[in-house]
């Protein structure tokens, strides 16, 4: 115990002689450059002040005595003025409605009566597209809104802010979609830019089982507004 006390006393005397208390307030030239680099990320004004100190005084000036220069004061003021603008921009970004909250467009209206294909699928074109026609096995993009017979919307890509992407003609979607977009007997294919109303009987939709945990009841006839966005 006596040996430990003696050693502790010697260390305390050495510390006092070097002017060190708790943390290194006085830094040698070599240690100052390292400390300055470490301080830049969190305390730029303080680090800049230490770097401006004359080399002859670097070993005897306390970090706590540094005063910011005129340029640093102006920089601090500019940063302070910039904060309200930054917060305002962040608030606008947060409060702006996202694509996921977009409204469902009104139901499509056709100038002609519904036509019926050989399969029983009914359709009419509200807008005839002028772009490419999709081909079986290619990946296309389409926006849509699905409604029950009473007009209630059960699903819509518009509320998600992006079209549905899928491979056409390979059974990734219900048969009424494959036929209604790709075309079939008595049904012409859609073209990019076109908007088509599809009335899908249960046998071309979700059958007697329905879907969505009862959201779409079994045997339901469904109406889809389909907009062909892209096709290779």
Secondary structure as GFF3:
##gff-version 3
##sequence-region A 1 232
A	DSSP	alpha_helix	2	18	.	.	.	ID=ss1
A	DSSP	alpha_helix	29	40	.	.	.	ID=ss2
A	DSSP	alpha_helix	44	51	.	.	.	ID=ss3
A	DSSP	three_ten_helix	55	57	.	.	.	ID=ss4
A	DSSP	three_ten_helix	63	65	.	.	.	ID=ss5
A	DSSP	alpha_helix	70	95	.	.	.	ID=ss6
A	DSSP	three_ten_helix	99	101	.	.	.	ID=ss7
A	DSSP	beta_strand	115	116	.	.	.	ID=ss8
A	DSSP	beta_strand	122	127	.	.	.	ID=ss9
A	DSSP	beta_strand	139	147	.	.	.	ID=ss10
A	DSSP	beta_strand	153	156	.	.	.	ID=ss11
A	DSSP	three_ten_helix	158	160	.	.	.	ID=ss12
A	DSSP	beta_strand	164	167	.	.	.	ID=ss13
A	DSSP	alpha_helix	175	182	.	.	.	ID=ss14
A	DSSP	beta_strand	195	200	.	.	.	ID=ss15
A	DSSP	three_ten_helix	202	204	.	.	.	ID=ss16
A	DSSP	beta_strand	222	231	.	.	.	ID=ss17
###
